[in-house]
Amino acid sequence: MKSTAAEFIKKTGTLFIVMTLGCLNAFALTGIDNWNEIRSSRDVMIQQPTFAGAFGTNGLFNVCTTDDEFKSINPVKTCLEYREVIRHSESGMYKDYTCVNYETKAVSISRTYIQNVCVRHAPMTNQSSGECVEYASVTSVYPTSFSFAVIEASGEEYGDFLFSKTFALKTCE
């Protein structure tokens, strides 16, 4: 039985096109897409500042802002009490904690925070690489707009960086 090139392409071409479209679809998102499309994709993860976790699984997407604070738009389920649990894994036993008492409530965080910053560096010489020699506490204010990294969701904690996109917080009414 002889197969021609045309028959081969006819038989395998459709499969190739379907496989190619499937691969392209997985990372078809770009920084041009709106946040609803990006957030609804299972192919990506959005990295937000650590404090965003206080506003629940939606992070800063569940926040409005005033001059002084960030406020949750929808109430957030927060843990009031933890219980120590002994867990077993392939590498042995370990302590973990599980929440035993929750409360759903509005959350707010001050936009003002204090951070330690370097205020004086050592001079650059053969003996010094310009390391910090003096720190001071500085009062800072969180912005109302953030640049979030959008990364590939590859089943690992962190996948490949795809793009970054700015998200501006809503003003509280």
Secondary structure, DSSP 8 states (H G I E B T S, - for coil): ----HHHHHHHHHHHHHHHHHHHHHHT---TTS-HHHHHH-TTEEEE--GGGGGG-TTGGGGEEE-SSEEEESS-EEEEEEEEEEEEEETTEEEEEEEEEEEEEE--EEESEEEEEEEEEE--B-SS-B--EEEEEEEEEE--SEEEEEEEE--SSSS--EEEEEEEE-EE--
